[in-house]
């Protein structure tokens, strides 16, 4: 389909066996040798599974594994989610008709994106009935094209399918076997200590717990039901479930390209790229989750392995490759001036701008907050009278104004708390 729209593109569906950078060629698993002038590596990242090879531990990393998850969920009465990132946040809220036990190593949910205040604002949604109407998307929708996989097709753990875009769960029916909206229990400040299959657990003589009555730590009793798999947490609690979702982050997928190639690799395991997305090897670029930004970043930008940022890097890498081929120069793309991410959690619009969690600002900063329960949560990060970042949850209509204030670095000291006064139309004031 892509080739029909763009005749200059040829799509080859095959895995990479080896990259020979000195010879400027790629060997595929089908034995094809592809010679290149410029190469961009966009192989993404792989999930960090808590236990490799366990049939009851599922990592949601691409469209194929997301469909496999949906298939498993239709037969499930209870699942466990391990992790506290974006995938875990979305699943905990979206799943219906299935008990969810959510184990996180932090004090509050969404630690990657939020502070404790925002987490508390969102947590109330987990015990409320889900609204029938979902918030509207005011952006381009992203879906996969082509034939769907035949029913019963197994996901090959060695192959990575299409990346999960921001709408990955929109076309999935995330419903278990029960007839209730959602039922979530959160276990904080803990990690997985052990995973037992049913027979192993019976031989261990240990006891598992029933699902707690609500998300507070109410007394629980021994669970007499037999489950396919059991999870022992570091807080000594054990729960049985139908399967486990491992959502504990990703690692850059660089292994297929390392053999015989002397890439410089970042501390986080990504291929180091400069401010033109060029790796340490001639004519090889990288973009998205596979790479580590190694240039001196803007004071208002940081790399995060998010789908939106991967897309921006891909656009910019293409411009850099084209410019290098033509012998032209290209300026750093404006998208790297300010970190900006728009998403949806718990049916709230969420906008993250700049140093939204005061990243690398030390203790020399102030926070300003405005919260209307059930409607909006606004946090602004200030340093020396200037806005450095913001978290906007709900329909605040402040994202454009705050984006400009962060970029302009205007001294806002004289405005004080009026910046977040709901009775002042700040959007109109700074227009």
N, C-alpha and C positions, 0 to 999 in steps of 0.2 A: 504493500500500500504506500509506504514511504517512497519507494522507487518510482511509483506511478506519478506522484506529485512532484518529485525532484529527480529528473532523469540523470543528473550528475552524481547521484548517490547509488552505491551498490551495497546491499546488506548481505552479509554472510553469517548465517547462524551456526556457529561452531565455537568450541572452547579453544583457548590458547595453550599450546604445549610448551612453547619456548619463545622468548624474545632474544634475538641476536642483535644487540645494539651496534656492535662494530660493523656488522654486515648490513645494517639497516633493513632487517627483515624479521617477519614474524612467522613461526611455524604453528599451524593449527593441528588439532587432534585428528583431523581428517587427512593429514599429510600434505596440506596445501602450503606453499611458501608464498607469502605476501611481502613484496618489497615496498618500502615507503620512503618518501622524502621528508615528511614530517609525521610524527605519531603523537596522538594524545591518549593517555591511559585514563579511562573513566570506569574502572572496575568496581568502584564503590567500596563497601565495607561488609564484613561478616559479623553475625551476632556472636556475642560472648555467651555461649551456652553454659549453664551451671554444671551440667553433666553431659558429656559427649556420648553418643551411642545409645542413650536410654530412649526407648520407644515412646515413653510417656512424657518426655521433655521436648516441648515444641518452641522453636524460635521463629518469630514472625519477622522475616527479613525482606520478602519480595511478594509479588502478586500470587505466585504459586503457593507459597507457604501460608499466605492469608486465606486462600481458598481451602487449603487442607485444614486450617484452624476452624473455619466455618463448618466444615464437614464433621469434625470431631465434636464441636460444640452442640450440634443438634442431638447428640446422644448423651450429653453430660448433665449431671445434677449438681456437681460442684467442681470448680477448678481453682487452682492457685496461680496467682500472678506474682512473679518475683522481679523486682526492679521498680525504679521510680522516675523513669524518663517519659518521653512523649507517648510511646506506644502503650505503656502501662496506664498512663492517665486516661487515654482514649478508651482502652478496653474496659477499665473499671466502671466507667460511666455508661458505655454503649451496650454492654452485655445485659440481656434480659432473660428471665426464666431460668436462671442458674445461680447458685450460691457462689460468691467470689470471695476468697480469702487472699488478701493483698499484703505481701510482706515487703517492707522497705527498711533500708539500713539507716534512714534519717529520722529526725523527730517529726517531720511533717511531709505531706505529699508534694510532689512536683518540685523537689529541691533544685533541680537543674534550672527551672524557670522562675520559681517564686520564693518569696520569704515566707515566714510563718504566718504573717497576717493574711496574705493572699491565699495561702493554703487553707486557713480556717474559713475564709469567705467561700471557697469552693467546696469544702468538705460537707457543708450543710446540704449541698445538692445530692449527695450520695444517699441520703436517707429520705429524700423527698420523691414524690412520684414524678416521673419524667414528663415534660410537657409534650403535647401531641404535635405541636408545630415546631420545627427546627428553624434556627436563624438562617436567613437568606445568605447565599454566597455572593459577594459583590466582586467577583474576580473570575478569571478563566477557570473552567472545570477541566480536570485531567483524568482521562480514562485510558484503559488499554484497548488496542484494536486487534482485529483478527479473530480467528477461531478460538472458542473456549476449549479447554482441555476436556477430554472425554471423562465421563463420570468414572470414578474408581482409579484414575491415574494417580500413582504415588509421586510425591515430591522427591526428586533425587537430591539427596543431601549434598552431593558434590557440585551440582549446577545451581547457579544463581539466576533467577528470572528477572522480570522487569522490576525496577525500583518502585518502592511504595511512595506515591505522591501524597499530597495533603488530603485527598479524597479517598484514601485506600479502603476505608470501611463503608463508604456510602452505598456500594452495590452489594454488600454482604448482609445476610440475615443472621445477626448475632444473637440467636435465641437458643436457650437450652430446653430442657424437657419440662420445666415447671411453669406454672401459670401465675407469675408475679412480675412486676416491673423489674426492679433490680434490688439485690440484697448483697451488700458489701461489708466485710469486716476487715479492718486494717490492723496489722501487727507492725508496730514501729520499732526502730532501734534494734533490728535483728537481721540476720542473714541465714542462709541455708547451711545447716550443719551436716545433714545426711538425707539421702533419698532411698527409700526402701520399696522394692516390689512387694506385692501382696504376700507371697510365701515367705520372703525374708522377714517381713514385719511380724508375721504370725510366730515365726521361730524366735524372734527377739523377745517375745513376751511383754513388749512395751504397750502402753495404752495411748490411743488417740482421743482427741476431743471432738465433741459435737460442735456444730456451727453456733457461735455466740448469738444471743438473742438480739443484740443490736451492736452498733459499732463501738460503744463504750465497753470497757472491760468488765462485763457481767460474769458471774460464776458460770462455769460450763461443766458439763458432765462427760463421762466416758462415752465414746461413740461405739456402739455395738455393730454398726454397719460395716461390711467389708468393702474396701475400695481397691482399685487396681494399683494405686501407688500412694505412698505416704511420704510426707515431708517433715523432717525434724528441724526445728529452728534453733538458733543459738540462745533463745530465751527459754529453751527446754520444752516448748510446746510442740505437739505433734498433731498434724491434721491429715486425714485421708482425702483423696480427691480422684476425679476421673483422669485428669492430666494436668501438667504444669506448663505455664507459659513463662519462658525465660526471656525477660525484657531488661537485661542488665547492661545494655550498651553494645557498642560495636568496635571492631578493630579493622583498620584499613586492609583491604584485600590485595596485598602486594606480593604474596608468595609466588604467583605464576610468572612474575617478571624478574625475580632476583637472580636466578641461576646464571652465572657467567657475566653478570652486569654489576658494575660498581656504583649503584645508586647511593646518594646520601639520604639517610633515613632520619626522620625527626624523633624526638623523645616519645611521641605518642604513636609511633609505628608507621607514620605516613611518609610518602615520598616527598622530600623537601622540594618546594618550588619557589622561584623568585617572583618579583612583581610583574612578570610577564608569563606566569604559569609554566615556566621552563624548569625542567628537572636539572640535575647535575650532569646529565648525559646529553650529548649533542642531538638536536632535532627531536628530542622527546619531551613532551609536555604532559601535564597531569591536571585533572580537575575533579572537584567533588570530594567525597569521603576518603578517597585513596590518597589524597595529598595533604601535606602540612604547609601552611603559609609561613614562609621563612623570611619574608621581607619585614621592614620596620612598619608596623601597621599604624593607621590613623589612631589618635587617642580615643576615638569614639567607636572603634570597630574591633571585634574579636572573632576568631574562627569558631564555629560550632558545626558539628556534622548534622546539618539540617537539609531537607530537600530543597528549600528555597535558595540556600547558599550554594548548594551544588549546581543548581540551574544557573545562577549568576556566574559562577566560576566557568561553567561550560561555555556560556556566551562569550565571556572575556577571553578564554583560551582560544576559541575559534578566531576572534579578531586578531589576537597576537600571532597566531600561526599564519593567517592570511597576510598580515603586515610584514612578517619576517620573509615570507616567500616573495613578496613584491619589493622588498628592500625598503619598506616604509617604517616609520616610527608610530607608536600608538601610546596614548596617555593611559594611566591607570583608570579603570572604570569607576564611575561615580558611586556605584553600589558598594564600594569598599571604603567610602568616606564615613559612613554611619551604619552601624549594625541595626537592621530592622527585620523583624519577623512577625508575620500575621498568621494566626492560626485560630483554632476553636477548641476549647476544653469545656466539658460539662455544659454544652450548648451556650456558652458565652463566647463572644468575640474576644480574642486576646491579642494585644499588640505589645511587643517588646522593642524598646528603642535604646540605642547606645549602651552605656554601662548600666543596664537596668537593675542589676544586682550589685552595683558599686564595685564591679570587678576591677581589681588592681588599684583601687583608689585609696587603700589604707583606711585609717580611722578619720582622716581629714575630710569628712563629708557629712551632709545632713540629709535627712529623709523628711519628705512632706507627704501626708496621707489624707485621702478622702474616701470614705466608705459608706455606701448606702446598701444595707443588707438586702440581698436578693436582686440588686440592680447593677451596682457598679463598684469597682475597687480601683483606686488611682493611687499610684506611688510615684513620686518624683525624687530623683537623686540630684542633690545640689552640691557644688563645690566652689568655694570662693564667689558665691553669688551667681554662679552660672549653672544652667541645667546640663547635666551630664548623661542622664538616662531616665527612662520612665517605663512603668508597667501600667497598661490600661486594660481593664477587664470589664466587659459590658459595652453597651452602645454609648460611649462617652463623647464621640465626635471631636476628640481633642488630638488625635494622632497627627494630623497635618500641622496644626499649630505647634505642638511640642517638637515635632521633627524639625521645623524651621528654627525654633528657639535653641535646640541643641546644636544644630549646624552653625547658626549665627554666633553662638557663644555670647549673646547679649548679657550684660550685667543686670540681673533681676533683683538685686538686693533690696531696692526701694519698694518692691511690690509685696514682699513678705508673704504671709499666708493668704493674701488676696489672690494669689495665683490659682488656688484651688477653691476659692469661694464660689459655691454653686449659684449665688445670686449675681455674680459678675460674668458677663459674656466675654470671657477671655479670648475666645476665638475671634470675635469681632474687634476686640481691643487691639490685638496684634496683627490684624489683617493689613 
